Amino acid sequence: MLSLWVMFHSRAEPALNIRHLAALAATVRHGSVTRAARAINLTQPALTQAIARLETDLGCALFERGASGMTATAPALLLAPRAEAAIAHIGSPRVTGTQVRAFLALARAGSYAGAAEATGLSAASLHRAVADLGVALGQRLVERRGRTVLLSPAGARRARAFGLAMAELRSGLDEVAAYQGKVAGRVVIGAMPLSRARWLPETILRFARLHPGVDVAVVEGSHAELVGPLRDGEIDLMLGALREGGAFEDLVQEAVFEDRPALIMRAGHPLAGHDRPLDAETLRAFPWILPGGDTPLRLYWEAMMRAVTGEAPPHVGIECGSVLTVRQLLVGSDALTLLSPAQLAVELESGVLAMRPTPVPVRRTIGLTHRALWRPTAPQADFLALLRTVSGQDFA
């Protein structure tokens, strides 16, 4: 039988046993099988059996049995708070682990066929589990649109809560495995473009030397693509340009360093020398390649252009957020862009591209974002500390 830790780190979410987790948390809280069984409406034999099964799955003792009651061991004290948090996210004692697994698979795949492929379960079993979950919660969770399945507003909230529950349990199991002396753990980073230049790679290299057995996964994307998985518990940290304003009550943003974007162009560009002034006429004379209008960099560019020209910014003919694509477009044209020199350091140092300072200062705050209630494991906390250290050593 696969260990609980291996199951939780496999491709598909395992069917957690919520009753076993509730038994653990209640027994740690009450220190007595009798009081714990009463608190969660289980018989004493059923609670004792649930704890024994969990101990078998984990490969360690969770309690020391004695005349004075049940004394929690270190692994139990590590896992119980995570189990409490997971149960709170799940939110109902009527929900089963099979239903959580089925619904999360459906939410991520967008179809029963995709969920069946991800989990190895039949589409009929998934249909039944999701339907039973809706009945247990008294909520309509999904809406069919042809072959596509869309989550209802209630379903979207449940999917996020279930994802956070699974994230808590993965962290708890990592902590127990680490206590047992096993190499365990995983850090999942959502990386926006600038962080991928030098800051994140240098941090990963240092972290790998400190924790050689802990996995690191990097998920690349824009802020819009990453903020949902961050809120859902699928990634731990998001790195890149911080957002000003907006509703971020559930997220914490931490400024780490200041980036100063520059005008980037091909080598030999008419503006590559410093003899031609960057006035309104000059900046309007060349095409621009920039990311979409909802990004901080685009907004900074618009503010710069208004300050120089006194008018609305010119039309942007090519919108692109891929640094690799922008690089090739610059090399083959007279277009301009606004980017951090760190993102194109190799091209600038080799002379393929050239840069000039902006005519008015452009600065953006780069940092990290995590969930407000996130409790990092020890390796995750070390990764966080390294991000702060590396940012202050000219690796941005």
N, C-alpha and C positions, 0 to 999 in steps of 0.2 A: 504493500500500500504506500502511495506517495505521502510524504510528510506534509503537514499543513502548510509549512513555509513554502515548499516547492509548488503546491497547488495554487497558492495565492500569487506566485510570481510566474505562473504559466500564462500562455497567450489569452485564454478565456478565464473569466472570473469563476472561482469555484462556488459550489453551493454551500455557503456557510451554514452552520447549525446555530440558529439564533437562541435556541433553548439552552445549548451548552454554554454560550457566552453569557446569557442571563444568569445561569447557575453560578458561574465563576464570579461575576460582578457582585451578585447578592451575597455570596458566601464571604467574599473579602469584606464587604461592607458590614455585615452583621456578625461575622466570626462564629457563626453557629449554623449547623445544618437545619435545625428546627426553625429558627427565625428566618433563615434565607428561603427555605421551602415555602413558608407561609407568605413571605413577601412577594413571591413570583407565582404563587398558586400552583406549586408542584408538590407531589408527595415526596417525603424524605428519600425513599428508595430511588425515585426517578431523578432527584437532584444528585444523589450520591453517584448514580450510574452516569449521569451527564458529566460530572467532574472527572470520573475515572476514564471516560472515553476521551475527554480533552487531554488528560495527562498522557494517555497512550499516543495520541496524535502528535503531541508536542515532544514526547520523549523525556519528560521531566516531571517531578512532583510539584504540584501547585499548593499543597497544604501539608502541614504537619498535624496529624490527628493526635489529640490528647484529651485527658479528662476535662480540661478547661475549655475545650472547643476546637475549632479549626484555625490554626495559625498560618497565615499566608506566607509562602516562600517568596524569594526575590522575583522569580519569573511571574508569579501571580500578581505581585505588586506592580510589575511592569505592564502586564497585559490588561489588568482590570480597568484602569482608567480609559484605555483605548476601547475596550469592550463597552464600557458605559457610554462613551461618546458615540460609538457606532449604533448602539441600541437607540439612543436619543435621536440620531439622524433617521433611522428606520421608522421610528415614531409609532409603531403599533405592534402589540404582542400577537396579533393575528397574522402577521406577515411571516412567510417561511423563507428559508434561504434559497430554495429552488425558485420561488417567485422573484426574489431579488435578482438572481442570476439571469433568469429569462428576460426580465424587463430591462435590465442594463444592456444585455446583448441586443435586444430589439431597438432600444434607444440609440445605440451606437451604429448599428447596421442600417437602420431605416427600413428594414423589410424582414419578414419572417424567414425568407430564404437565406438572406445574409446572416441573420442571427443563428439559423440552424447550422450554417457552414462554420461559423465562429465557435460554436459551443459543442458541436457534434450531436446535439439533440435533434429530434425530429420536429418539423414545423408544427405538427399536431400537438406535440407536448408543449411547445412554446405558446401556441394559441391558448391551450388550456391553462397554463400557468399564469399568463398575463390576464386572462379573463377572471380567474380565481382571485388574483391580486386586486383587480378592480372591485370585485364583490367584497373582499375583506376590508378594503379601505372605504367602500361606499363612494367611489369616485370614477368618473369616466377618464381613463388614462390615455387612450389612443383614438385616432380618427383615421379611417381608411380613405385614401384618395387614389383609386385605381389599384395599382400594385404597390404603391407607396404607403407607408404608415407614418402619420404625423402624430406627435405628442400633443395632447391637449395642454392648456396652461397648468392644470393640476398634475398631468403626467410629467411635464418638464420640471416642475418643482420636485416631484418624487425622484426622478432620475438623478437630479443633482444631489439630493439628500442621500440616495443609495450610493452614489459614487463617492461621496465624502465618507460614508460609513466604511466602504471598502478600503479607502486610503488610510483611515485610522487603524484598521485591522492589519493591513500590510506593515504599517509602522510598528505596531505592537509585536507582531511576529518577528520582525527584524530585530527588535530590542531583546526579545527572548533568545533568539538564535545567537546574538552577539554575547549575551550573558553566558550561554553554554559553550562559548569559545569557538563557535562556528563563524566562518567568514560569510557575512550576510549584509544585505542592505542595497539600496538603490536610490539614486538621486536623479530626478527627471527635471530638466531645465527647458523652459520655453525661451528661445533665443530670437530676438529681433535682429535685424541686419547688423547694426553697429557692434553689438556685443560679440558677434562671431569673428570680428576682425582680429583682435589680439587679447582682449580682456578675458573672454571665456576660455580660449585655448590654453593660455598660460595658467589659468586657475585649474583647469582639468589636469594638466601635467603635474602640477604640485599636489593636487588631491590624490592622484593615482599613486604617487610615491608615499603618501601618508596612509592611504587606505587601498592597498593593491587588490583586495578582493571585493571591493564594493563597486557595483555597476554604476555607470553614468550614461544616461540617455539624453540626447539633445533633440528637441523638437523645434524645427525652424518654422518661422511664420511671422506675420504682421501682428500688431497688437490686437486687431479685431479677430484674427484667427486663433490667438493663444489665450485670450482672457476667458473664454468659455471653458476650455479644458482646465485652466487654473482654478476657476470657481468650482468645477466639477470634481476636483481632486485628482485629475489625471496627470497633472504636472505639479511640481512643488514650488518652483520659482520661475518668475518671468523677468528677463533682463532686456533693457533697452531704454528708449526715450520715455520719460515719465509724462503722464497726461495731466494737464491742468484743468481744474474744475471737474464737473461730472459727478455722478453718484458712485462713490467708492467706499461706502460704509463697511462693506464686507472685505475690503482689500486694504493692505498697508503698502504705501509707496515710500521707499527710502532713497534719497539722493545719494549718489556715490561719487560722481565726478562730473565736470562740465566739459562738454564737447564744443569745439568751435569749427563749424563747417566752413569750407572754402569753395571758391569757384574752381571747378575742375574742367579741363579741356584737353584736346590732343596736343602732343608736342608739335610745335610749328604753327599752332593756331594764331590767327592775327592778334589775339589778346594775350598770347603766352608771354610776351615781354611786358615790362612795366612802363613802357613809354606811352602807351595809349591810355588815356583816362577812362575810368569806368563810370561814365556819365549816363544820363537817361537815354540818349540817342544810341550809345554804344551797346548798352544792355538790351535794347529793343531790336538791335540789328541782327541778332543771331537767334536761331531756334533753341528751345530749352527742352531738356528731358528731366522730368521730375516725378516723384511718387504721387499717388492720388490725393485729392483735395482734403481728405479727412486725416492726413498725417501731420505730425508736428513740423517736419521738415518743409512740407509744402506751405504751411502757414507761415513759417519763418521766412521763406522765400518771398511770399506775397507781401509780408510786412517790409522786407528789404526793398522790394521793387517800388512800393508806394512811397517809402522814404526817399528814394533816389529820384523817381520820376514825378512824384506828386499826382499820379494818376492810378487808375486801376491796373493791376498786373496784366501783361500781355497773355495772349492765348498760348497754352501749352499743347503742342501738337502730339507729343509722345509722353504718355504717362506710364511709368515703369518703376517698380520697387526692387527689381533684381539688380544687384550690383554687377554681376557678371554680364548681364545683358547691356546695362548702361555703359560699361567699360567698352564693349565692342562697338556700340553705337557712337561713342565719342571718338574712338580711333578712326572710324570711317567717315566722319563728318565734321562740320564746324559747330556742332551743337555744344551747349554749355549745360552744366548741372551744378547743383549745390550738394556737396557730400563731405563727410568727415575725411580728412587725409588718411586717417588710420585705416579706413576701409579699402583704400587703394595704395597702400604704402609700397607694395612691390612695384607697381606700375610707375609710381612717382619716382622711386629711387632708381629705376632702370631707365628713366627718361622716355617711356612710352606715353605718359600723360604729363601734363603740367598743371600748376595751380597758381591762383592768385588770391590774396585776402579779399574778403568781401568789402564793398565800398562803405558799408555801415556794419558795425559789429553784429554778428549772429551767434548766439549762444543757445545751447539746449542742455537740459539736465538729463543725465543718464543715470539710471539706478536699477534697483531691483523691486519687484512687487511680489507679495505673497498674501495668502489668505489671513484675515485678521485673527482667526482662531487656530491657525496652524501651529502645531507643536512639533518642531523638527526632531528627528532622531539624532543621536550623537554624530554620525557621519554627515548628515544633512547640515547640522549646526557648524561642523568644521568646514564644509563647503562654503557656507554663508560667510564665515570668518575669512576664508581665503579670498573670496570675491572682494571683500573690503580691503584686505591687505594688498592684493595685486593692483587694485585700481589706483593706489597711491604711489605706484612705482613705475609710472610712465609706460604701462602696458595697455592703456586704453586705446 
